[in-house]
Amino acid sequence: MAERSIRVVVAKPGLDGHDRGAKIVARALRDAGFEVIYTGLHQTPEQIVATAVQEDADAIGLSVLSGAHNYLFKRVLDLLAEQGAGDIAVFGGGIIPPEDIAALKAMGVKELFTPGTSTQDIVRFVREHIRAAV
């Protein structure tokens, strides 16, 4: 049986309306051979987790530019745990101060990418650290 592609939900939580970076990352992941589900703007953590569970996602990539990253990442991780879907990896990027990165990783965020990161670095991360569910 052939191994299925890694499935990544790319999401823009909260009220931030700037999705250019999220769309660029989604396209880079798709072009690298991953299956990408882009949720669009203004998604709640509940909507994002529901999509990830419904789509049998292997990972969620959050793009946060609003400054609400500590709340949004924690809420997504908590909801995944409540749904019994804690095996879905969470990574993300956006405007995240360096002093918050260690705390976010300690709570379970797998990786964070700040502005200027190459899409190839994100693709490499997904390829090396995210595994497709069998």
C-alpha beads as a LAMMPS data file, in Angstrom:
LAMMPS data file: protein, C-alpha beads

134 atoms
133 bonds

1 atom types
1 bond types

-500.0 500.0 xlo xhi
-500.0 500.0 ylo yhi
-500.0 500.0 zlo zhi

Masses

1 110.0

Atoms # bond

1 1 1 0.000 0.000 0.000
2 1 1 1.381 3.407 -0.954
3 1 1 2.066 5.886 1.814
4 1 1 -0.310 8.847 1.670
5 1 1 0.873 12.422 1.449
6 1 1 1.368 14.437 4.600
7 1 1 -1.768 16.528 5.195
8 1 1 -1.318 20.032 6.571
9 1 1 -4.060 22.452 7.573
10 1 1 -2.842 26.039 7.106
11 1 1 -4.934 28.444 9.132
12 1 1 -5.295 32.148 9.959
13 1 1 -6.812 32.342 13.437
14 1 1 -8.323 35.459 14.905
15 1 1 -9.138 38.834 13.460
16 1 1 -5.944 39.451 11.511
17 1 1 -6.817 39.952 7.854
18 1 1 -3.353 39.625 6.334
19 1 1 -3.063 36.210 4.717
20 1 1 -0.403 36.702 2.043
21 1 1 2.254 34.797 4.030
22 1 1 -0.127 31.958 4.860
23 1 1 -1.036 31.603 1.189
24 1 1 2.635 31.611 0.154
25 1 1 3.423 28.904 2.710
26 1 1 0.370 26.867 1.667
27 1 1 1.442 27.021 -1.981
28 1 1 5.062 26.097 -1.166
29 1 1 3.891 23.078 0.835
30 1 1 1.523 22.039 -1.946
31 1 1 4.233 22.440 -4.574
32 1 1 6.513 20.247 -2.435
33 1 1 3.975 17.418 -2.649
34 1 1 2.068 17.806 0.594
35 1 1 -1.702 17.882 0.733
36 1 1 -2.741 21.312 2.001
37 1 1 -6.091 22.433 3.336
38 1 1 -6.214 26.245 3.640
39 1 1 -9.000 27.386 5.946
40 1 1 -9.116 31.060 4.993
41 1 1 -9.244 34.144 7.175
42 1 1 -10.775 34.742 10.591
43 1 1 -10.925 31.170 11.826
44 1 1 -11.543 30.346 15.468
45 1 1 -9.368 27.758 17.189
46 1 1 -12.477 25.562 17.358
47 1 1 -12.973 25.765 13.583
48 1 1 -9.309 25.039 12.915
49 1 1 -9.233 21.965 15.146
50 1 1 -12.544 20.697 13.734
51 1 1 -11.124 21.010 10.209
52 1 1 -7.898 19.244 11.178
53 1 1 -9.788 16.350 12.781
54 1 1 -12.294 16.079 9.927
55 1 1 -9.549 16.188 7.283
56 1 1 -7.378 13.644 9.149
57 1 1 -4.537 16.184 9.174
58 1 1 -1.027 15.344 10.290
59 1 1 -0.194 18.949 11.155
60 1 1 -1.623 22.419 11.605
61 1 1 0.344 25.466 10.504
62 1 1 -0.913 28.665 12.138
63 1 1 -0.114 32.136 10.835
64 1 1 -0.479 34.757 13.556
65 1 1 0.297 38.424 13.032
66 1 1 -2.136 39.892 15.563
67 1 1 -0.100 39.546 18.750
68 1 1 -2.492 36.949 20.148
69 1 1 -0.094 34.068 19.442
70 1 1 0.244 32.896 23.068
71 1 1 -3.526 32.475 23.435
72 1 1 -4.196 31.095 19.948
73 1 1 -1.479 28.427 19.921
74 1 1 -2.387 27.290 23.457
75 1 1 -6.085 27.132 22.626
76 1 1 -5.453 25.025 19.508
77 1 1 -3.187 22.651 21.474
78 1 1 -5.762 22.371 24.294
79 1 1 -8.595 21.651 21.846
80 1 1 -6.540 19.001 20.050
81 1 1 -5.894 17.291 23.394
82 1 1 -9.610 17.487 24.303
83 1 1 -10.509 15.897 20.951
84 1 1 -8.002 13.072 21.445
85 1 1 -6.025 14.472 18.514
86 1 1 -2.857 15.486 20.328
87 1 1 -0.853 13.596 17.710
88 1 1 -1.582 16.369 15.188
89 1 1 1.589 18.479 15.175
90 1 1 1.274 22.247 15.472
91 1 1 3.767 24.672 13.961
92 1 1 3.438 28.235 12.859
93 1 1 4.794 31.621 12.158
94 1 1 4.195 35.301 12.044
95 1 1 5.080 38.215 14.244
96 1 1 6.249 36.346 17.338
97 1 1 8.706 38.044 19.699
98 1 1 11.838 35.999 20.435
99 1 1 11.003 35.944 24.142
100 1 1 7.725 34.093 23.426
101 1 1 9.203 31.381 21.188
102 1 1 10.677 29.238 23.985
103 1 1 7.415 29.314 25.961
104 1 1 5.375 28.339 22.884
105 1 1 7.720 25.440 22.147
106 1 1 7.548 24.350 25.796
107 1 1 3.744 24.152 25.555
108 1 1 4.025 21.870 22.522
109 1 1 4.402 23.987 19.385
110 1 1 6.848 22.019 17.203
111 1 1 8.458 24.967 15.381
112 1 1 7.999 28.682 14.800
113 1 1 9.017 30.660 11.740
114 1 1 9.422 34.416 11.873
115 1 1 9.278 36.930 8.998
116 1 1 11.968 36.406 6.396
117 1 1 12.107 32.627 6.789
118 1 1 12.562 30.850 3.477
119 1 1 9.632 28.718 2.383
120 1 1 12.215 26.005 1.688
121 1 1 13.072 25.972 5.410
122 1 1 9.390 25.406 6.212
123 1 1 9.106 22.658 3.579
124 1 1 12.260 21.032 4.976
125 1 1 10.836 21.167 8.510
126 1 1 7.589 19.488 7.451
127 1 1 9.432 16.867 5.405
128 1 1 11.811 16.023 8.279
129 1 1 9.534 16.320 11.317
130 1 1 5.945 15.554 10.301
131 1 1 4.858 12.012 9.517
132 1 1 1.725 10.961 7.665
133 1 1 -0.677 8.871 9.713
134 1 1 -1.045 5.357 8.373

Bonds

1 1 1 2
2 1 2 3
3 1 3 4
4 1 4 5
5 1 5 6
6 1 6 7
7 1 7 8
8 1 8 9
9 1 9 10
10 1 10 11
11 1 11 12
12 1 12 13
13 1 13 14
14 1 14 15
15 1 15 16
16 1 16 17
17 1 17 18
18 1 18 19
19 1 19 20
20 1 20 21
21 1 21 22
22 1 22 23
23 1 23 24
24 1 24 25
25 1 25 26
26 1 26 27
27 1 27 28
28 1 28 29
29 1 29 30
30 1 30 31
31 1 31 32
32 1 32 33
33 1 33 34
34 1 34 35
35 1 35 36
36 1 36 37
37 1 37 38
38 1 38 39
39 1 39 40
40 1 40 41
41 1 41 42
42 1 42 43
43 1 43 44
44 1 44 45
45 1 45 46
46 1 46 47
47 1 47 48
48 1 48 49
49 1 49 50
50 1 50 51
51 1 51 52
52 1 52 53
53 1 53 54
54 1 54 55
55 1 55 56
56 1 56 57
57 1 57 58
58 1 58 59
59 1 59 60
60 1 60 61
61 1 61 62
62 1 62 63
63 1 63 64
64 1 64 65
65 1 65 66
66 1 66 67
67 1 67 68
68 1 68 69
69 1 69 70
70 1 70 71
71 1 71 72
72 1 72 73
73 1 73 74
74 1 74 75
75 1 75 76
76 1 76 77
77 1 77 78
78 1 78 79
79 1 79 80
80 1 80 81
81 1 81 82
82 1 82 83
83 1 83 84
84 1 84 85
85 1 85 86
86 1 86 87
87 1 87 88
88 1 88 89
89 1 89 90
90 1 90 91
91 1 91 92
92 1 92 93
93 1 93 94
94 1 94 95
95 1 95 96
96 1 96 97
97 1 97 98
98 1 98 99
99 1 99 100
100 1 100 101
101 1 101 102
102 1 102 103
103 1 103 104
104 1 104 105
105 1 105 106
106 1 106 107
107 1 107 108
108 1 108 109
109 1 109 110
110 1 110 111
111 1 111 112
112 1 112 113
113 1 113 114
114 1 114 115
115 1 115 116
116 1 116 117
117 1 117 118
118 1 118 119
119 1 119 120
120 1 120 121
121 1 121 122
122 1 122 123
123 1 123 124
124 1 124 125
125 1 125 126
126 1 126 127
127 1 127 128
128 1 128 129
129 1 129 130
130 1 130 131
131 1 131 132
132 1 132 133
133 1 133 134
